[in-house]
Amino acid sequence: MKHNFKNLNIWKLALELANEVYNLTDQFPKNEEFGLKSQLRRCSVSVTSNIAEGSSRSSNKDFNRFLEISLGSLYELQTQIIISSNRNYFELEKLNKIENKITELQRMISGFQKTLQF
């Protein structure tokens, strides 16, 4: 059963999160160009990409596997956000805002997985 990823709320929120990560990392120091900045961006793109790619799969079981990968990327992203905050690359208020969005997306993906029957 295929899903149109553009209609999925989890994909929409993941896309919003990726845009926020790009905006946030624009302010990172030059020495992080190939470090945390790059890692954070790839992670956030991975979340949206895996939701999209998984939605094209012919079975819900396959889709679920891609959602698991998205969740893994979200936890990785959350860790990197915390490390970036500890390095004082952005204000604590931004950390709280983006972490809340990450947590919300983690809950939404987990909830969506429960609706998939396989």
DSSP file (Angstrom, degrees, kcal/mol; ACC not computed):
  #  RESIDUE AA STRUCTURE BP1 BP2  ACC     N-H-->O    O-->H-N    N-H-->O    O-->H-N    TCO  KAPPA ALPHA  PHI   PSI    X-CA   Y-CA   Z-CA
    1    1 A M              0   0    0      0, 0.0     2,-0.3     0, 0.0    56,-0.1   0.000 360.0 360.0 360.0 117.5    0.0    0.0    0.0
    2    2 A K        -     0   0    0     54,-0.1     2,-0.4    56,-0.1    54,-0.2  -0.613 360.0-155.3 -91.2 149.1    1.6    3.2   -1.1
    3    3 A H        -     0   0    0     52,-2.0     2,-1.0    -2,-0.3     3,-0.1  -0.918  22.5-121.1-118.8 144.9    1.2    6.6    0.6
    4    4 A N    >   -     0   0    0     -2,-0.4     3,-2.1     1,-0.2     4,-0.4  -0.786  24.1-156.6 -84.8 107.0    1.6   10.0   -0.9
    5    5 A F  G >  S+     0   0    0     -2,-1.0     3,-1.4     1,-0.3     6,-0.3   0.806  87.5  64.5 -57.8 -31.6    4.4   11.4    1.3
    6    6 A K  G 3  S+     0   0    0      1,-0.3    -1,-0.3     5,-0.1    -2,-0.0   0.720 102.1  50.9 -66.2 -19.0    3.4   15.0    0.6
    7    7 A N  G <  S+     0   0    0     -3,-2.1     2,-0.4     4,-0.0    -1,-0.3   0.495  87.7 102.7 -93.5  -5.3    0.1   14.3    2.4
    8    8 A L    <>  -     0   0    0     -3,-1.4     4,-2.1    -4,-0.4     3,-0.3  -0.666  63.7-149.1 -85.7 128.1    1.7   12.8    5.5
    9    9 A N  H  > S+     0   0    0     -2,-0.4     4,-2.5     1,-0.2     5,-0.2   0.830  99.0  58.8 -62.2 -31.8    1.8   15.1    8.5
   10   10 A I  H  > S+     0   0    0      1,-0.2     4,-2.0     2,-0.2    -1,-0.2   0.887 107.4  46.1 -66.2 -36.5    5.1   13.4    9.6
   11   11 A W  H  > S+     0   0    0     -3,-0.3     4,-2.5    -6,-0.3    -2,-0.2   0.908 111.6  51.7 -70.6 -41.4    6.7   14.4    6.3
   12   12 A K  H  X S+     0   0    0     -4,-2.1     4,-2.1     1,-0.2    -2,-0.2   0.922 113.1  44.2 -61.6 -44.3    5.4   17.9    6.6
   13   13 A L  H  X S+     0   0    0     -4,-2.5     4,-2.5     2,-0.2    -1,-0.2   0.887 112.3  52.7 -68.4 -37.8    6.8   18.3   10.1
   14   14 A A  H  X S+     0   0    0     -4,-2.0     4,-2.4    -5,-0.2    34,-0.2   0.888 109.5  49.4 -64.0 -38.6   10.1   16.7    9.1
   15   15 A L  H  X S+     0   0    0     -4,-2.5     4,-2.2     2,-0.2    -2,-0.2   0.911 110.7  49.6 -65.6 -42.7   10.5   19.1    6.3
   16   16 A E  H  X S+     0   0    0     -4,-2.1     4,-2.0     1,-0.2    -2,-0.2   0.909 111.1  50.2 -60.3 -43.3    9.7   22.0    8.6
   17   17 A L  H  X S+     0   0    0     -4,-2.5     4,-2.4     2,-0.2    -2,-0.2   0.909 108.1  52.4 -63.0 -43.3   12.3   20.7   11.0
   18   18 A A  H  X S+     0   0    0     -4,-2.4     4,-2.3    26,-0.2    -1,-0.2   0.911 108.9  50.4 -60.4 -42.7   14.9   20.4    8.2
   19   19 A N  H  X S+     0   0    0     -4,-2.2     4,-2.3     1,-0.2    -1,-0.2   0.899 110.4  49.8 -62.3 -40.0   14.4   24.0    7.2
   20   20 A E  H  X S+     0   0    0     -4,-2.0     4,-2.8     2,-0.2    -2,-0.2   0.891 109.0  52.2 -65.4 -39.0   14.8   25.1   10.9
   21   21 A V  H  X S+     0   0    0     -4,-2.4     4,-2.7     2,-0.2    -2,-0.2   0.917 109.3  49.7 -63.6 -42.9   18.0   23.1   11.1
   22   22 A Y  H  X S+     0   0    0     -4,-2.3     4,-1.0     2,-0.2    -2,-0.2   0.928 113.2  46.4 -61.4 -44.5   19.4   24.8    8.0
   23   23 A N  H  < S+     0   0    0     -4,-2.3     4,-0.4     1,-0.2     3,-0.4   0.918 113.9  48.8 -63.0 -43.1   18.5   28.2    9.4
   24   24 A L  H >< S+     0   0    0     -4,-2.8     3,-1.1     1,-0.2    -2,-0.2   0.906 111.3  48.5 -63.3 -43.3   20.0   27.3   12.8
   25   25 A T  H >< S+     0   0    0     -4,-2.7     3,-1.5     1,-0.2    -1,-0.2   0.624  90.3  80.1 -79.1 -12.0   23.3   26.0   11.3
   26   26 A D  T 3< S+     0   0    0     -4,-1.0    -1,-0.2    -3,-0.4    -2,-0.2   0.805  94.3  51.7 -57.8 -27.7   23.7   29.1    9.1
   27   27 A Q  T <  S+     0   0    0     -3,-1.1    -1,-0.3    -4,-0.4    -2,-0.2   0.446  84.4 117.5 -90.5  -1.2   25.0   30.8   12.2
   28   28 A F  S <  S-     0   0    0     -3,-1.5     5,-0.0     1,-0.1    -3,-0.0  -0.281  75.4 -92.9 -68.1 153.2   27.6   28.1   13.1
   29   29 A P    >   -     0   0    0      0, 0.0     3,-2.0     0, 0.0     8,-0.1  -0.244  33.9-111.7 -64.4 155.6   31.3   29.0   13.1
   30   30 A K  G >  S+     0   0    0      1,-0.3     3,-1.9     2,-0.2     4,-0.2   0.829 114.2  65.1 -57.5 -35.5   33.3   28.5    9.9
   31   31 A N  G 3  S+     0   0    0      1,-0.3    -1,-0.3     2,-0.1     3,-0.3   0.600  96.5  58.3 -68.8  -8.4   35.3   25.6   11.5
   32   32 A E  G X >S+     0   0    0     -3,-2.0     3,-1.2     1,-0.2     5,-1.1   0.324  71.5 108.1 -98.6   6.3   32.1   23.6   11.8
   33   33 A E  T < 5S+     0   0    0     -3,-1.9    -1,-0.2     1,-0.3    -2,-0.1   0.870  95.1  23.7 -51.2 -41.8   31.5   23.7    8.0
   34   34 A F  T 3 5S+     0   0    0     -3,-0.3    -1,-0.3    -4,-0.2    -2,-0.1   0.228 126.5  54.6-110.3  12.2   32.4   20.0    7.7
   35   35 A G  T <>5S-     0   0    0     -3,-1.2     4,-2.5     3,-0.0     5,-0.2   0.357 120.6 -11.8-109.4-118.3   31.6   19.0   11.2
   36   36 A L  H  >5S+     0   0    0      1,-0.2     4,-3.2     2,-0.2     5,-0.3   0.863 130.7  58.2 -58.6 -38.9   28.4   19.5   13.2
   37   37 A K  H  ><S+     0   0    0     -5,-1.1     4,-1.9     1,-0.2    -1,-0.2   0.951 112.2  39.7 -57.4 -50.7   26.9   21.8   10.6
   38   38 A S  H  > S+     0   0    0     -6,-0.8     4,-2.5     2,-0.2     5,-0.2   0.909 116.3  51.2 -64.9 -43.5   27.2   19.3    7.9
   39   39 A Q  H  X S+     0   0    0     -4,-2.5     4,-2.3     1,-0.2    -2,-0.2   0.914 110.0  48.9 -62.6 -45.3   26.2   16.4   10.1
   40   40 A L  H  X S+     0   0    0     -4,-3.2     4,-2.4     1,-0.2    -1,-0.2   0.909 112.6  48.3 -61.6 -43.2   23.0   18.2   11.4
   41   41 A R  H  X S+     0   0    0     -4,-1.9     4,-2.2    -5,-0.3     5,-0.2   0.926 112.0  47.8 -65.5 -45.0   21.9   19.1    7.9
   42   42 A R  H  X S+     0   0    0     -4,-2.5     4,-2.2     1,-0.2    -1,-0.2   0.899 111.8  51.7 -63.7 -39.0   22.4   15.6    6.6
   43   43 A C  H  X S+     0   0    0     -4,-2.3     4,-1.7    -5,-0.2    -2,-0.2   0.937 110.4  46.6 -61.5 -48.6   20.6   14.1    9.5
   44   44 A S  H  X S+     0   0    0     -4,-2.4     4,-1.4     1,-0.2   -26,-0.2   0.872 113.5  48.8 -66.0 -36.1   17.6   16.4    9.1
   45   45 A V  H  X S+     0   0    0     -4,-2.2     4,-2.7     1,-0.2    -1,-0.2   0.868 106.4  58.3 -69.0 -36.2   17.4   15.7    5.4
   46   46 A S  H  X S+     0   0    0     -4,-2.2     4,-2.6    -5,-0.2     5,-0.2   0.879 101.6  55.2 -60.2 -39.5   17.7   11.9    6.1
   47   47 A V  H  X S+     0   0    0     -4,-1.7     4,-1.6     2,-0.2    -1,-0.2   0.965 114.1  38.2 -59.8 -53.6   14.5   12.1    8.2
   48   48 A T  H  X S+     0   0    0     -4,-1.4     4,-2.4   -34,-0.2    -2,-0.2   0.899 116.3  52.8 -65.9 -40.4   12.4   13.6    5.4
   49   49 A S  H  X S+     0   0    0     -4,-2.7     4,-3.2     1,-0.2     5,-0.2   0.893 108.4  49.2 -64.6 -40.9   14.0   11.5    2.7
   50   50 A N  H  X S+     0   0    0     -4,-2.6     4,-2.5     2,-0.2    -1,-0.2   0.855 110.1  50.9 -70.1 -33.6   13.4    8.2    4.5
   51   51 A I  H  X S+     0   0    0     -4,-1.6     4,-1.8    -5,-0.2    -2,-0.2   0.946 114.8  44.3 -64.1 -46.5    9.8    9.1    5.1
   52   52 A A  H  X S+     0   0    0     -4,-2.4     4,-0.6     2,-0.2    -2,-0.2   0.943 116.1  45.6 -63.0 -48.6    9.4    9.9    1.4
   53   53 A E  H >< S+     0   0    0     -4,-3.2     3,-1.2     1,-0.2     4,-0.3   0.920 112.6  50.9 -63.5 -43.5   11.3    6.9    0.1
   54   54 A G  H >< S+     0   0    0     -4,-2.5     3,-1.6     1,-0.3    -1,-0.2   0.840 100.2  63.9 -62.6 -33.3    9.5    4.5    2.5
   55   55 A S  H 3< S+     0   0    0     -4,-1.8   -52,-2.0     1,-0.3    -1,-0.3   0.727  97.3  57.9 -65.3 -19.8    6.1    5.8    1.3
   56   56 A S  T << S+     0   0    0     -3,-1.2    -1,-0.3    -4,-0.6    -2,-0.2   0.562  82.7 111.0 -85.7  -8.4    6.9    4.5   -2.2
   57   57 A R  S <  S-     0   0    0     -3,-1.6   -54,-0.1    -4,-0.3     6,-0.1  -0.300  72.0-129.9 -71.0 152.3    7.4    0.9   -1.0
   58   58 A S  S    S+     0   0    0    -56,-0.1     2,-0.4     2,-0.0    -1,-0.1   0.663  87.3  48.8 -79.2 -16.2    4.8   -1.7   -1.9
   59   59 A S  S  > S-     0   0    0      1,-0.1     4,-2.1   -58,-0.0     5,-0.1  -0.938  73.2-133.4-126.2 151.2    4.3   -3.0    1.6
   60   60 A N  H  > S+     0   0    0     -2,-0.4     4,-2.7    57,-0.3     5,-0.1   0.801 108.5  61.7 -65.9 -29.0    3.7   -1.4    5.0
   61   61 A K  H  > S+     0   0    0      2,-0.2     4,-1.5     1,-0.2    -1,-0.2   0.922 106.6  44.4 -63.1 -43.4    6.4   -3.6    6.5
   62   62 A D  H  > S+     0   0    0      2,-0.2     4,-1.5     1,-0.2    -2,-0.2   0.913 112.4  52.1 -65.3 -42.9    9.0   -2.0    4.1
   63   63 A F  H  X S+     0   0    0     -4,-2.1     4,-2.0     1,-0.2     3,-0.3   0.918 106.3  54.7 -58.4 -43.8    7.6    1.5    4.9
   64   64 A N  H  X S+     0   0    0     -4,-2.7     4,-2.2     1,-0.2    -1,-0.2   0.867 102.2  57.1 -59.1 -37.7    7.9    0.8    8.6
   65   65 A R  H  X S+     0   0    0     -4,-1.5     4,-1.7     1,-0.2    -1,-0.2   0.904 107.9  47.2 -61.0 -41.0   11.6   -0.1    8.1
   66   66 A F  H  X S+     0   0    0     -4,-1.5     4,-2.1    -3,-0.3    -1,-0.2   0.839 108.9  54.4 -69.7 -32.7   12.2    3.4    6.6
   67   67 A L  H  X S+     0   0    0     -4,-2.0     4,-2.4     2,-0.2    -2,-0.2   0.871 105.4  53.8 -67.2 -35.6   10.3    5.0    9.4
   68   68 A E  H  X S+     0   0    0     -4,-2.2     4,-2.3     2,-0.2    -2,-0.2   0.904 108.0  49.6 -62.2 -41.7   12.6    3.2   11.8
   69   69 A I  H  X S+     0   0    0     -4,-1.7     4,-2.3     2,-0.2    -2,-0.2   0.904 109.1  52.6 -64.0 -40.9   15.6    4.7   10.0
   70   70 A S  H  X S+     0   0    0     -4,-2.1     4,-2.1     1,-0.2    -2,-0.2   0.913 108.7  50.1 -60.0 -43.2   13.9    8.2   10.2
   71   71 A L  H  X S+     0   0    0     -4,-2.4     4,-2.2     2,-0.2    -1,-0.2   0.913 108.8  52.0 -62.4 -41.9   13.5    7.7   14.0
   72   72 A G  H  X S+     0   0    0     -4,-2.3     4,-2.1     1,-0.2    -1,-0.2   0.912 109.4  49.7 -59.9 -42.6   17.2    6.8   14.3
   73   73 A S  H  X S+     0   0    0     -4,-2.3     4,-2.8     1,-0.2    -1,-0.2   0.857 107.8  54.9 -64.9 -34.8   18.1    9.9   12.4
   74   74 A L  H  X S+     0   0    0     -4,-2.1     4,-2.6     2,-0.2    -2,-0.2   0.909 108.5  47.0 -65.7 -41.2   15.9   12.0   14.7
   75   75 A Y  H  X S+     0   0    0     -4,-2.2     4,-2.0     2,-0.2    -2,-0.2   0.889 113.1  49.5 -67.0 -37.6   17.7   10.7   17.8
   76   76 A E  H  X S+     0   0    0     -4,-2.1     4,-2.3    -5,-0.2    -2,-0.2   0.924 111.3  49.6 -63.1 -45.0   21.0   11.3   16.1
   77   77 A L  H  X S+     0   0    0     -4,-2.8     4,-2.4     1,-0.2    -2,-0.2   0.912 108.6  52.6 -60.0 -44.3   19.8   14.9   15.3
   78   78 A Q  H  X S+     0   0    0     -4,-2.6     4,-2.0     1,-0.2    -1,-0.2   0.908 109.7  48.9 -60.6 -42.4   18.7   15.4   18.9
   79   79 A T  H  X S+     0   0    0     -4,-2.0     4,-2.3     1,-0.2    -1,-0.2   0.923 112.0  48.0 -62.9 -45.0   22.1   14.4   20.2
   80   80 A Q  H  X S+     0   0    0     -4,-2.3     4,-2.4     1,-0.2    -2,-0.2   0.841 108.9  54.3 -67.2 -33.2   23.9   16.7   17.7
   81   81 A I  H  X S+     0   0    0     -4,-2.4     4,-2.3     2,-0.2    -1,-0.2   0.914 109.2  48.3 -64.2 -43.0   21.6   19.6   18.6
   82   82 A I  H  X S+     0   0    0     -4,-2.0     4,-2.6     2,-0.2    -2,-0.2   0.921 111.2  49.8 -64.4 -43.8   22.5   19.1   22.3
   83   83 A I  H  X S+     0   0    0     -4,-2.3     4,-1.4     1,-0.2    -2,-0.2   0.924 111.1  50.1 -60.1 -44.1   26.2   19.0   21.5
   84   84 A S  H  <>S+     0   0    0     -4,-2.4     5,-2.2     1,-0.2     6,-0.3   0.889 110.8  49.1 -61.7 -40.4   25.9   22.2   19.4
   85   85 A S  H ><5S+     0   0    0     -4,-2.3     3,-1.9     1,-0.2    -1,-0.2   0.908 107.3  54.3 -66.2 -41.4   24.1   23.9   22.3
   86   86 A N  H 3<5S+     0   0    0     -4,-2.6    -1,-0.2     1,-0.3    -2,-0.2   0.794 105.4  54.4 -61.9 -27.1   26.8   22.8   24.7
   87   87 A R  T 3<5S-     0   0    0     -4,-1.4    -1,-0.3    -5,-0.2    -2,-0.2   0.408 116.8-119.5 -84.4   1.5   29.3   24.5   22.3
   88   88 A N  T < 5 +     0   0    0     -3,-1.9    -3,-0.2    -5,-0.1    -2,-0.1   0.841  67.3 142.5  63.1  37.1   27.2   27.7   22.6
   89   89 A Y  S   <S+     0   0    0     -5,-2.2     2,-0.3     1,-0.1    -4,-0.2   0.630  73.5   5.2 -81.3 -13.5   26.5   27.8   18.9
   90   90 A F  S    S-     0   0    0     -6,-0.3    -1,-0.1    -5,-0.2    -2,-0.1  -0.973  92.0 -77.9-160.1 168.8   22.9   29.0   19.6
   91   91 A E    >>  -     0   0    0     -2,-0.3     4,-1.6     1,-0.1     3,-0.7  -0.296  36.4-117.3 -74.8 154.6   20.8   30.2   22.5
   92   92 A L  H 3> S+     0   0    0      1,-0.2     4,-2.5     2,-0.2     5,-0.2   0.827 113.7  63.0 -57.8 -35.1   19.1   27.8   25.0
   93   93 A E  H 3> S+     0   0    0      1,-0.2     4,-2.0     2,-0.2    -1,-0.2   0.885 103.4  48.1 -59.5 -39.8   15.7   29.0   23.8
   94   94 A K  H <> S+     0   0    0     -3,-0.7     4,-2.5     2,-0.2     5,-0.3   0.871 108.6  54.6 -69.0 -37.0   16.4   27.7   20.3
   95   95 A L  H  X S+     0   0    0     -4,-1.6     4,-2.8     1,-0.2     5,-0.2   0.954 109.7  46.7 -59.1 -49.9   17.5   24.4   21.8
   96   96 A N  H  X S+     0   0    0     -4,-2.5     4,-2.1     1,-0.2    -2,-0.2   0.901 112.9  49.7 -60.3 -42.4   14.2   24.0   23.6
   97   97 A K  H  X S+     0   0    0     -4,-2.0     4,-1.6    -5,-0.2    -1,-0.2   0.937 115.8  40.4 -64.1 -47.7   12.2   24.9   20.6
   98   98 A I  H  X S+     0   0    0     -4,-2.5     4,-2.3     1,-0.2    -2,-0.2   0.861 113.6  53.7 -74.1 -34.3   13.9   22.5   18.2
   99   99 A E  H  X S+     0   0    0     -4,-2.8     4,-2.7    -5,-0.3    -1,-0.2   0.889 107.0  52.7 -66.0 -37.3   14.1   19.7   20.8
  100  100 A N  H  X S+     0   0    0     -4,-2.1     4,-2.4    -5,-0.2    -1,-0.2   0.900 110.0  48.3 -62.6 -39.8   10.3   20.0   21.3
  101  101 A K  H  X S+     0   0    0     -4,-1.6     4,-2.3     2,-0.2    -2,-0.2   0.897 111.3  50.0 -67.5 -40.2    9.8   19.7   17.6
  102  102 A I  H  X S+     0   0    0     -4,-2.3     4,-2.5     2,-0.2    -2,-0.2   0.939 112.3  47.4 -61.9 -46.9   12.1   16.7   17.4
  103  103 A T  H  X S+     0   0    0     -4,-2.7     4,-2.3     1,-0.2    -2,-0.2   0.899 111.2  51.3 -62.4 -41.9   10.2   15.0   20.3
  104  104 A E  H  X S+     0   0    0     -4,-2.4     4,-2.5     1,-0.2    -1,-0.2   0.917 111.2  47.6 -61.5 -43.3    6.9   15.8   18.7
  105  105 A L  H  X S+     0   0    0     -4,-2.3     4,-2.8     2,-0.2     5,-0.3   0.885 108.7  54.4 -67.3 -38.4    8.0   14.2   15.4
  106  106 A Q  H  X S+     0   0    0     -4,-2.5     4,-2.2     1,-0.2    -1,-0.2   0.931 111.6  45.5 -58.8 -44.9    9.3   11.2   17.2
  107  107 A R  H  X S+     0   0    0     -4,-2.3     4,-2.5     2,-0.2    -2,-0.2   0.912 112.9  50.5 -63.8 -43.2    5.9   10.7   18.9
  108  108 A M  H  X S+     0   0    0     -4,-2.5     4,-2.5     2,-0.2    -2,-0.2   0.910 111.2  47.1 -64.5 -42.6    4.1   11.3   15.6
  109  109 A I  H  X S+     0   0    0     -4,-2.8     4,-2.5     2,-0.2    -1,-0.2   0.929 112.8  49.5 -65.3 -44.2    6.2    8.8   13.7
  110  110 A S  H  X S+     0   0    0     -4,-2.2     4,-1.2    -5,-0.3    -2,-0.2   0.909 112.8  47.8 -60.4 -42.0    5.8    6.2   16.4
  111  111 A G  H  X S+     0   0    0     -4,-2.5     4,-0.7     1,-0.2    -1,-0.2   0.896 110.8  51.0 -64.7 -40.9    2.0    6.8   16.4
  112  112 A F  H >X S+     0   0    0     -4,-2.5     3,-1.1     1,-0.2     4,-0.7   0.884 103.9  58.6 -65.1 -38.4    1.9    6.5   12.6
  113  113 A Q  H >< S+     0   0    0     -4,-2.5     3,-0.9     1,-0.3    -1,-0.2   0.864  99.6  58.5 -58.6 -35.7    3.8    3.2   12.7
  114  114 A K  H 3< S+     0   0    0     -4,-1.2    -1,-0.3     1,-0.2    -2,-0.2   0.743 101.3  55.7 -68.0 -21.9    1.0    1.8   14.9
  115  115 A T  H << S+     0   0    0     -3,-1.1     2,-0.4    -4,-0.7    -1,-0.2   0.658  86.4  95.6 -84.6 -15.0   -1.5    2.5   12.2
  116  116 A L    <<  -     0   0    0     -3,-0.9     2,-0.6    -4,-0.7    -3,-0.0  -0.620  64.8-154.3 -77.9 127.2    0.4    0.5    9.6
  117  117 A Q              0   0    0     -2,-0.4   -57,-0.3     1,-0.1   -56,-0.1  -0.894 360.0 360.0-105.2 125.7   -0.9   -3.0    9.3
  118  118 A F              0   0    0     -2,-0.6    -1,-0.1   -58,-0.1   -57,-0.1   0.324 360.0 360.0-147.3 360.0    1.5   -5.7    8.1
